[in-house]
Protein backbone atom coordinates (compact mmCIF):
# COMPACT_ATOMS: atom_id res chain seq x y z
CA UNK A 1 0.00 0.00 0.00
CA UNK A 2 1.52 3.35 -1.12
CA UNK A 3 2.06 6.06 1.47
CA UNK A 4 -0.05 9.20 1.42
CA UNK A 5 1.56 12.54 0.79
CA UNK A 6 2.92 13.94 4.06
CA UNK A 7 1.39 17.38 3.44
CA UNK A 8 -1.95 15.71 2.81
CA UNK A 9 -1.66 13.71 6.02
CA UNK A 10 -1.20 16.88 8.06
CA UNK A 11 -3.68 18.86 5.98
CA UNK A 12 -1.30 21.72 5.13
CA UNK A 13 -0.07 23.31 1.94
CA UNK A 14 3.42 22.58 0.57
CA UNK A 15 4.49 26.14 1.36
CA UNK A 16 3.26 25.91 4.97
CA UNK A 17 5.48 27.47 7.64
CA UNK A 18 7.14 25.43 10.38
CA UNK A 19 4.63 26.80 12.92
CA UNK A 20 1.67 25.83 10.71
CA UNK A 21 3.07 22.30 10.36
CA UNK A 22 3.56 22.03 14.10
CA UNK A 23 0.03 23.24 14.87
CA UNK A 24 -1.45 20.81 12.33
CA UNK A 25 0.42 17.91 13.89
CA UNK A 26 -0.61 18.89 17.40
CA UNK A 27 -4.23 18.92 16.30
CA UNK A 28 -3.95 15.54 14.60
CA UNK A 29 -2.11 13.97 17.54
CA UNK A 30 -4.71 15.20 20.01
CA UNK A 31 -7.51 13.79 17.87
CA UNK A 32 -6.06 10.34 17.18
CA UNK A 33 -4.07 9.74 20.37
CA UNK A 34 -4.66 6.11 21.53
CA UNK A 35 -5.72 7.24 24.99
CA UNK A 36 -8.54 9.26 23.43
CA UNK A 37 -9.82 6.52 21.18
CA UNK A 38 -11.15 3.27 22.58
CA UNK A 39 -13.12 0.33 21.23
CA UNK A 40 -13.62 -0.16 17.49
CA UNK A 41 -12.05 3.19 16.62
CA UNK A 42 -8.79 2.49 18.45
CA UNK A 43 -7.10 0.54 15.65
CA UNK A 44 -7.84 3.11 12.94
CA UNK A 45 -6.82 5.95 15.27
CA UNK A 46 -3.49 4.27 15.99
CA UNK A 47 -2.75 3.98 12.28
CA UNK A 48 -3.52 7.65 11.67
CA UNK A 49 -1.54 8.67 14.74
CA UNK A 50 1.56 6.82 13.47
CA UNK A 51 1.01 8.23 9.99
CA UNK A 52 0.88 11.78 11.36
CA UNK A 53 3.94 11.12 13.53
CA UNK A 54 5.98 10.06 10.52
CA UNK A 55 4.77 13.02 8.44
CA UNK A 56 5.73 15.52 11.13
CA UNK A 57 9.06 13.79 11.75
CA UNK A 58 10.03 14.40 8.14
CA UNK A 59 8.51 17.85 7.53
CA UNK A 60 9.73 19.37 10.81
CA UNK A 61 13.36 18.78 9.84
CA UNK A 62 14.57 21.27 7.15
CA UNK A 63 16.98 18.79 5.56
CA UNK A 64 14.45 15.96 5.41
CA UNK A 65 11.72 18.28 4.17
CA UNK A 66 13.96 19.51 1.35
CA UNK A 67 14.76 15.93 0.38
CA UNK A 68 11.08 15.00 0.46
CA UNK A 69 10.09 18.00 -1.64
CA UNK A 70 12.69 17.02 -4.26
CA UNK A 71 12.52 13.22 -4.31
CA UNK A 72 9.24 12.36 -2.58
CA UNK A 73 9.09 9.36 -0.26
CA UNK A 74 12.24 7.93 -1.81
CA UNK A 75 14.19 10.94 -0.54
CA UNK A 76 13.44 10.08 3.09
CA UNK A 77 13.34 6.30 2.86
CA UNK A 78 15.49 4.94 5.73
CA UNK A 79 16.61 2.07 3.50
CA UNK A 80 18.18 4.50 1.06
CA UNK A 81 21.28 6.56 1.74
CA UNK A 82 19.94 9.75 0.21
CA UNK A 83 20.48 13.14 1.79
CA UNK A 84 17.25 12.95 3.71
CA UNK A 85 17.40 9.29 4.83
CA UNK A 86 15.84 8.99 8.22
CA UNK A 87 18.73 6.88 9.43
CA UNK A 88 21.04 9.86 9.07
CA UNK A 89 19.71 11.97 11.95
CA UNK A 90 17.41 10.72 14.71
CA UNK A 91 14.05 12.39 15.03
CA UNK A 92 14.88 16.07 14.44
CA UNK A 93 12.23 18.35 15.95
CA UNK A 94 9.76 15.52 16.54
CA UNK A 95 10.80 14.93 20.13
CA UNK A 96 10.14 18.53 21.13
CA UNK A 97 6.71 18.73 19.51
CA UNK A 98 5.64 15.33 20.77
CA UNK A 99 6.73 16.29 24.27
CA UNK A 100 4.53 19.40 24.08
CA UNK A 101 1.56 17.35 22.90
CA UNK A 102 2.11 14.75 25.56
CA UNK A 103 2.09 17.51 28.16
CA UNK A 104 -1.20 18.86 26.77
CA UNK A 105 -2.83 15.46 27.06
CA UNK A 106 -1.57 14.43 30.46
CA UNK A 107 -0.87 17.79 32.13
CA UNK A 108 2.87 17.17 32.35
CA UNK A 109 4.14 20.32 30.74
CA UNK A 110 6.86 20.85 33.33
CA UNK A 111 10.27 19.53 32.26
CA UNK A 112 13.71 19.80 33.80
CA UNK A 113 16.13 21.97 31.90
CA UNK A 114 18.68 19.97 29.92
CA UNK A 115 17.73 16.69 31.58
CA UNK A 116 18.76 18.04 34.98
CA UNK A 117 17.22 17.07 38.26
CA UNK A 118 13.77 18.36 39.13
CA UNK A 119 13.49 21.18 41.66
CA UNK A 120 10.34 21.76 43.68
CA UNK A 121 9.09 24.75 45.66
CA UNK A 122 8.63 24.16 49.38
CA UNK A 123 5.22 23.88 51.02
CA UNK A 124 3.51 26.93 52.50
CA UNK A 125 2.97 27.13 56.25
CA UNK A 126 0.04 28.59 58.18
CA UNK A 127 0.15 30.29 61.57
CA UNK A 128 -2.92 31.41 63.55
CA UNK A 129 -2.39 34.63 65.51
CA UNK A 130 -4.99 35.79 68.04
CA UNK A 131 -5.18 39.55 68.68
CA UNK A 132 -7.56 41.90 70.48
CA UNK A 133 -9.98 44.26 68.78
CA UNK A 134 -7.90 47.21 70.00
CA UNK A 135 -4.77 45.70 68.42
CA UNK A 136 -6.63 45.06 65.17
CA UNK A 137 -7.79 48.68 65.07
CA UNK A 138 -4.46 50.33 65.90
CA UNK A 139 -1.99 47.72 64.61
CA UNK A 140 0.96 46.24 66.47
CA UNK A 141 4.42 44.74 66.14
CA UNK A 142 4.53 41.12 67.25
CA UNK A 143 7.02 38.29 67.56
CA UNK A 144 6.12 34.70 66.71
CA UNK A 145 8.01 31.42 66.93
CA UNK A 146 7.99 29.38 63.74
CA UNK A 147 9.87 26.27 62.55
CA UNK A 148 13.06 26.78 60.55
CA UNK A 149 15.36 24.37 58.75
CA UNK A 150 19.09 24.91 59.17
CA UNK A 151 22.02 22.97 57.73
CA UNK A 152 22.89 20.00 59.87
CA UNK A 153 25.88 20.77 62.13
CA UNK A 154 27.13 17.19 61.81
CA UNK A 155 27.16 16.72 58.03
CA UNK A 156 27.12 20.43 57.09
CA UNK A 157 24.12 19.97 54.82
CA UNK A 158 25.39 17.02 52.73
CA UNK A 159 23.08 14.46 54.35
CA UNK A 160 25.93 11.92 54.41
CA UNK A 161 27.69 10.58 57.46
CA UNK A 162 30.99 12.42 58.12
CA UNK A 163 33.76 10.73 56.15
CA UNK A 164 31.35 9.53 53.44
CA UNK A 165 29.70 11.22 50.49
CA UNK A 166 26.62 10.92 48.30
CA UNK A 167 26.84 8.83 45.13
CA UNK A 168 25.34 9.31 41.71
CA UNK A 169 22.06 7.45 41.38
CA UNK A 170 22.59 4.31 39.31
CA UNK A 171 18.97 4.31 38.11
CA UNK A 172 18.84 7.77 36.50
CA UNK A 173 22.61 8.35 36.28
CA UNK A 174 22.30 11.65 38.11
CA UNK A 175 19.61 13.23 35.94
CA UNK A 176 16.83 12.79 38.51
CA UNK A 177 14.50 11.47 35.80
CA UNK A 178 13.79 8.15 34.14
CA UNK A 179 12.03 7.25 30.91
CA UNK A 180 9.14 4.80 31.09
CA UNK A 181 8.21 3.26 27.75
CA UNK A 182 4.57 2.52 26.97
CA UNK A 183 4.06 1.07 23.52
CA UNK A 184 5.46 3.37 20.86
CA UNK A 185 5.93 6.42 23.10
CA UNK A 186 7.79 7.13 26.33
CA UNK A 187 7.05 9.03 29.53
CA UNK A 188 9.60 11.02 31.51
CA UNK A 189 9.12 10.69 35.26
CA UNK A 190 10.91 11.59 38.47
CA UNK A 191 13.32 8.85 39.42
CA UNK A 192 11.67 6.71 42.12
CA UNK A 193 15.05 5.66 43.50
CA UNK A 194 16.56 9.07 44.31
CA UNK A 195 13.27 11.03 44.15
CA UNK A 196 14.65 13.46 41.62
CA UNK A 197 17.81 14.44 43.50
CA UNK A 198 20.14 12.50 41.18
CA UNK A 199 22.10 11.21 44.19
CA UNK A 200 21.90 8.35 46.67
CA UNK A 201 23.28 8.50 50.21
CA UNK A 202 24.46 4.98 51.16
CA UNK A 203 25.41 5.97 54.73
CA UNK A 204 23.05 8.76 55.95
CA UNK A 205 23.96 11.17 58.70
CA UNK A 206 22.55 9.97 62.01
CA UNK A 207 21.73 13.50 63.17
CA UNK A 208 19.53 14.56 60.25
CA UNK A 209 18.77 11.07 58.85
CA UNK A 210 20.09 12.04 55.44
CA UNK A 211 18.01 15.17 55.06
CA UNK A 212 20.93 17.57 55.39
CA UNK A 213 18.78 19.91 57.49
CA UNK A 214 17.69 20.10 61.10
CA UNK A 215 14.31 21.49 62.17
CA UNK A 216 14.60 24.23 64.74
CA UNK A 217 12.63 27.25 65.95
CA UNK A 218 13.21 30.88 65.07
CA UNK A 219 11.68 34.18 66.13
CA UNK A 220 10.04 36.19 63.39
CA UNK A 221 9.07 39.86 63.62
CA UNK A 222 5.56 40.46 62.27
CA UNK A 223 3.94 43.85 61.68
CA UNK A 224 0.16 43.77 62.09
CA UNK A 225 -1.28 46.67 60.05
CA UNK A 226 -3.92 48.93 61.57
CA UNK A 227 -7.45 48.05 60.48
CA UNK A 228 -6.86 44.36 59.81
CA UNK A 229 -9.97 42.24 60.25
CA UNK A 230 -10.73 38.75 61.50
CA UNK A 231 -9.86 36.05 58.93
CA UNK A 232 -7.39 38.18 56.95
CA UNK A 233 -3.95 36.75 56.21
CA UNK A 234 -0.47 38.28 56.22
CA UNK A 235 2.04 36.74 53.84
CA UNK A 236 5.67 36.35 54.87
CA UNK A 237 7.60 35.36 51.76
CA UNK A 238 10.25 32.64 52.02
CA UNK A 239 9.44 31.57 55.58
CA UNK A 240 7.69 28.33 54.64
CA UNK A 241 9.23 24.90 54.23
CA UNK A 242 12.48 24.63 52.22
CA UNK A 243 12.35 23.53 48.58
CA UNK A 244 13.59 20.23 47.22
CA UNK A 245 16.83 19.91 45.24
CA UNK A 246 17.57 23.60 45.64
CA UNK A 247 14.04 24.78 44.92
CA UNK A 248 12.73 28.01 46.49
CA UNK A 249 11.13 27.88 49.94
CA UNK A 250 7.39 28.25 50.47
CA UNK A 251 5.70 31.14 52.21
CA UNK A 252 4.28 31.63 55.70
CA UNK A 253 0.67 32.80 55.94
CA UNK A 254 -0.32 34.37 59.26
CA UNK A 255 -4.08 34.13 59.75
CA UNK A 256 -5.57 36.77 62.03
CA UNK A 257 -8.16 35.75 64.59
CA UNK A 258 -9.76 38.49 66.67
CA UNK A 259 -10.69 37.70 70.27
CA UNK A 260 -14.29 38.19 71.36
CA UNK A 261 -14.63 41.64 72.89
CA UNK A 262 -16.51 42.28 76.15
CA UNK A 263 -18.29 45.36 74.77
CA UNK A 264 -18.00 45.73 71.01
CA UNK A 265 -18.88 43.63 68.00
CA UNK A 266 -17.19 44.48 64.72
CA UNK A 267 -19.03 44.53 61.39
CA UNK A 268 -16.56 45.59 58.71
CA UNK A 269 -15.43 49.07 59.71
CA UNK A 270 -18.43 49.64 62.03
CA UNK A 271 -18.73 48.77 65.70
CA UNK A 272 -21.86 47.85 67.65
CA UNK A 273 -22.47 47.84 71.38
CA UNK A 274 -25.40 47.43 73.74
CA UNK A 275 -25.95 50.29 76.22
CA UNK A 276 -28.25 49.59 79.21
CA UNK A 277 -30.16 52.53 80.72
CA UNK A 278 -32.77 52.77 83.48
CA UNK A 279 -36.41 53.11 82.56
CA UNK A 280 -36.37 56.44 84.42
CA UNK A 281 -33.64 57.79 82.10
CA UNK A 282 -35.54 56.41 79.12
CA UNK A 283 -38.71 58.19 80.27
CA UNK A 284 -37.21 61.48 81.40
CA UNK A 285 -34.18 61.66 79.11
CA UNK A 286 -30.67 62.76 80.02
CA UNK A 287 -27.02 62.48 79.05
CA UNK A 288 -25.17 59.19 79.38
CA UNK A 289 -21.54 58.16 78.82
CA UNK A 290 -20.77 55.39 76.32
CA UNK A 291 -17.45 53.67 75.60
CA UNK A 292 -15.47 53.97 72.34
CA UNK A 293 -12.08 52.56 71.33
CA UNK A 294 -10.64 56.06 71.86
CA UNK A 295 -12.27 56.65 75.28
CA UNK A 296 -15.66 57.84 76.53
CA UNK A 297 -18.25 59.75 74.51
CA UNK A 298 -21.57 61.32 75.52
CA UNK A 299 -25.04 60.60 74.14
CA UNK A 300 -28.14 62.73 74.77
CA UNK A 301 -31.07 60.42 75.51
CA UNK A 302 -34.30 62.18 74.50
CA UNK A 303 -37.40 61.95 76.68
CA UNK A 304 -39.50 58.86 75.94
CA UNK A 305 -36.71 56.75 74.38
CA UNK A 306 -37.90 53.24 73.60
CA UNK A 307 -36.07 49.93 73.93
CA UNK A 308 -33.73 49.03 71.00
CA UNK A 309 -33.38 52.67 69.98
CA UNK A 310 -30.15 53.05 67.99
CA UNK A 311 -27.72 55.97 68.27
CA UNK A 312 -24.98 56.50 65.70
CA UNK A 313 -21.60 58.04 66.55
CA UNK A 314 -19.88 58.93 63.28
CA UNK A 315 -16.19 58.12 62.93
CA UNK A 316 -16.00 56.15 66.17
CA UNK A 317 -15.57 52.78 64.45
CA UNK A 318 -12.46 51.24 62.86
CA UNK A 319 -10.49 52.58 59.90
CA UNK A 320 -10.11 49.50 57.68
CA UNK A 321 -7.06 48.60 55.63
CA UNK A 322 -8.56 49.90 52.39
CA UNK A 323 -10.78 52.62 53.88
CA UNK A 324 -10.28 56.36 53.62
CA UNK A 325 -12.32 57.11 56.74
CA UNK A 326 -13.15 55.16 59.92
CA UNK A 327 -16.50 53.49 60.33
CA UNK A 328 -19.21 54.39 62.85
CA UNK A 329 -20.21 53.21 66.31
CA UNK A 330 -23.82 52.10 66.78
CA UNK A 331 -25.13 52.14 70.35
CA UNK A 332 -28.22 50.00 70.87
CA UNK A 333 -30.29 51.07 73.88
CA UNK A 334 -31.48 48.40 76.29
CA UNK A 335 -33.95 49.57 78.96
CA UNK A 336 -33.52 47.75 82.24
CA UNK A 337 -36.49 46.72 84.37
CA UNK A 338 -35.83 47.37 88.08
CA UNK A 339 -35.60 44.26 90.29
CA UNK A 340 -35.75 43.50 94.04
CA UNK A 341 -38.04 46.43 94.81
CA UNK A 342 -38.89 47.51 98.35
CA UNK A 343 -42.52 47.87 99.45
CA UNK A 344 -42.24 51.63 99.22
CA UNK A 345 -40.92 51.40 95.68
CA UNK A 346 -43.71 49.02 94.71
CA UNK A 347 -46.28 51.45 96.06
CA UNK A 348 -44.76 54.31 94.11
CA UNK A 349 -44.76 52.28 90.89
CA UNK A 350 -48.39 51.31 91.34
CA UNK A 351 -49.36 54.93 91.88
CA UNK A 352 -47.40 55.86 88.77
CA UNK A 353 -49.09 53.11 86.76
CA UNK A 354 -52.55 54.24 87.83
CA UNK A 355 -51.67 57.82 86.92
CA UNK A 356 -50.41 56.72 83.48
CA UNK A 357 -53.58 54.73 82.80
CA UNK A 358 -55.71 57.75 83.56
CA UNK A 359 -53.77 59.62 80.89
CA UNK A 360 -54.84 57.13 78.25
CA UNK A 361 -52.91 55.98 75.18
CA UNK A 362 -50.81 59.14 74.95
CA UNK A 363 -48.41 57.69 77.55
CA UNK A 364 -48.13 54.26 75.85
CA UNK A 365 -48.62 54.69 72.09
CA UNK A 366 -47.24 51.27 71.23
CA UNK A 367 -49.50 49.51 73.74
CA UNK A 368 -52.56 51.38 72.40
CA UNK A 369 -51.77 50.31 68.85
CA UNK A 370 -51.22 46.74 69.95
CA UNK A 371 -54.64 46.69 71.71
CA UNK A 372 -56.34 47.92 68.55
CA UNK A 373 -54.67 45.16 66.52
CA UNK A 374 -55.77 42.48 68.96
CA UNK A 375 -59.35 43.76 68.91
CA UNK A 376 -59.44 43.59 65.10
CA UNK A 377 -57.87 40.14 65.09
CA UNK A 378 -60.41 38.55 67.43
CA UNK A 379 -63.37 40.28 65.82
JOPEMO-V918697 format. One record per residue. N is the residue number from 1. RES is the residue in one letter. BURIAL is + if it has 9 or more other ideal C-beta (glycine too) atoms within 8 Angstrom, else -. Layout:
n = <N;N>
res = <RES;RES>
burial = <BURIAL;BURIAL>
This chain:
n = <1;2;3;4;5;6;7;8;9;10;11;12;13;14;15;16;17;18;19;20;21;22;23;24;25;26;27;28;29;30;31;32;33;34;35;36;37;38;39;40;41;42;43;44;45;46;47;48;49;50;51;52;53;54;55;56;57;58;59;60;61;62;63;64;65;66;67;68;69;70;71;72;73;74;75;76;77;78;79;80;81;82;83;84;85;86;87;88;89;90;91;92;93;94;95;96;97;98;99;100;101;102;103;104;105;106;107;108;109;110;111;112;113;114;115;116;117;118;119;120;121;122;123;124;125;126;127;128;129;130;131;132;133;134;135;136;137;138;139;140;141;142;143;144;145;146;147;148;149;150;151;152;153;154;155;156;157;158;159;160;161;162;163;164;165;166;167;168;169;170;171;172;173;174;175;176;177;178;179;180;181;182;183;184;185;186;187;188;189;190;191;192;193;194;195;196;197;198;199;200;201;202;203;204;205;206;207;208;209;210;211;212;213;214;215;216;217;218;219;220;221;222;223;224;225;226;227;228;229;230;231;232;233;234;235;236;237;238;239;240;241;242;243;244;245;246;247;248;249;250;251;252;253;254;255;256;257;258;259;260;261;262;263;264;265;266;267;268;269;270;271;272;273;274;275;276;277;278;279;280;281;282;283;284;285;286;287;288;289;290;291;292;293;294;295;296;297;298;299;300;301;302;303;304;305;306;307;308;309;310;311;312;313;314;315;316;317;318;319;320;321;322;323;324;325;326;327;328;329;330;331;332;333;334;335;336;337;338;339;340;341;342;343;344;345;346;347;348;349;350;351;352;353;354;355;356;357;358;359;360;361;362;363;364;365;366;367;368;369;370;371;372;373;374;375;376;377;378;379>
res = <X;X;X;X;X;X;X;X;X;X;X;X;X;X;X;X;X;X;X;X;X;X;X;X;X;X;X;X;X;X;X;X;X;X;X;X;X;X;X;X;X;X;X;X;X;X;X;X;X;X;X;X;X;X;X;X;X;X;X;X;X;X;X;X;X;X;X;X;X;X;X;X;X;X;X;X;X;X;X;X;X;X;X;X;X;X;X;X;X;X;X;X;X;X;X;X;X;X;X;X;X;X;X;X;X;X;X;X;X;X;X;X;X;X;X;X;X;X;X;X;X;X;X;X;X;X;X;X;X;X;X;X;X;X;X;X;X;X;X;X;X;X;X;X;X;X;X;X;X;X;X;X;X;X;X;X;X;X;X;X;X;X;X;X;X;X;X;X;X;X;X;X;X;X;X;X;X;X;X;X;X;X;X;X;X;X;X;X;X;X;X;X;X;X;X;X;X;X;X;X;X;X;X;X;X;X;X;X;X;X;X;X;X;X;X;X;X;X;X;X;X;X;X;X;X;X;X;X;X;X;X;X;X;X;X;X;X;X;X;X;X;X;X;X;X;X;X;X;X;X;X;X;X;X;X;X;X;X;X;X;X;X;X;X;X;X;X;X;X;X;X;X;X;X;X;X;X;X;X;X;X;X;X;X;X;X;X;X;X;X;X;X;X;X;X;X;X;X;X;X;X;X;X;X;X;X;X;X;X;X;X;X;X;X;X;X;X;X;X;X;X;X;X;X;X;X;X;X;X;X;X;X;X;X;X;X;X;X;X;X;X;X;X;X;X;X;X;X;X;X;X;X;X;X;X;X;X;X;X;X;X;X;X;X;X;X;X;X;X;X;X;X;X;X;X;X;X;X;X>
burial = <-;-;-;-;-;+;+;-;+;+;-;+;-;-;-;+;-;-;-;+;+;+;-;+;+;+;-;+;+;+;-;+;+;+;-;+;+;-;-;-;-;+;-;-;+;+;-;+;+;+;+;+;+;+;+;+;+;+;+;+;+;-;+;+;+;+;+;+;-;-;+;-;-;-;+;+;+;-;-;-;-;+;-;+;+;+;-;-;-;-;-;+;+;+;-;-;+;+;+;+;+;+;+;+;+;-;-;-;-;-;-;+;-;-;-;+;+;+;+;+;-;+;-;+;+;-;+;-;+;-;+;-;+;-;+;+;+;-;+;-;-;+;-;+;-;+;-;-;+;-;-;+;-;+;+;-;-;+;+;+;+;-;-;-;-;-;-;-;+;-;+;+;-;+;+;+;+;+;-;-;-;-;-;-;-;-;+;+;+;+;+;-;+;+;-;+;+;+;+;+;+;-;-;+;+;-;+;+;-;+;-;+;+;+;-;-;-;-;-;+;-;+;-;+;-;+;+;+;+;-;-;+;-;+;-;+;-;-;+;+;+;-;+;+;+;-;+;-;+;+;+;+;+;+;+;+;+;+;-;-;+;-;-;+;-;+;-;-;+;+;+;+;+;-;+;-;+;-;+;-;+;+;-;-;+;-;-;+;-;+;-;+;+;-;-;-;+;-;+;-;+;-;-;-;+;+;-;-;-;-;+;-;+;-;-;+;+;+;+;+;+;-;+;-;-;+;+;+;+;+;+;+;+;+;+;-;-;-;-;-;-;-;-;-;+;+;-;-;+;-;-;-;-;-;-;+;-;-;-;-;-;-;-;-;-;-;-;+;-;-;-;-;-;-;-;-;-;-;->
